[in-house]
Every structure is written in structure tokens, then in C-alpha cells.
């Protein structure tokens, strides 16, 4: 599965894209803790999720991008049979 982050230049916009494209529940809000909980225990994540067009978000929100990179790394440890990737 591909999650397109084109045009997402804020934390709120990235979380909105995750909510819409990954099917998070209505109560999901723009929080990295909520994102972590959602991908681990709330929804059944696909075997592989590739984030595309993330570069603009990384440029506009470098601290949030670092958090996302940490989550991606931690996800690999928690769910070794699944993949959450940044497209090159």
C-alpha cells in the first residue's frame, strides 16, 4: 500500500492523510502517540506501507519528521513481519 503525503506541509496535514488513507477511526487526532497506538493496536496495517511525497513535510517540519523516522524504526522492531517505509 502507498500513502501519499503530497501537499502535507504540517503535522496536522500528515495526520489527516494517515487517517484518510489508512482508515483510522473517527476519534483519531493529530498526535504521534495516537499514530503509534493506531498502527500497533487499532487498525490492521497492511504488510507493507510506503510513504511517498514526504520530502516537503520533512523540509517544513523537521522535528516531526524525526519523530516519524523514529516511529518507523520502532515499528520494525515491534512488527518485524510488517514494513513501514519512506520511498526514496
Secondary structure, DSSP 4 states (H G I P E B T S, - for coil): -EEE-TT--SHHHHHHHHHHHHT--TT--S-HHHHHHIIIIIS---SEEEEES-HHHHHH-HHHHHHHHHHHHHHHHHTTTSEEEE--
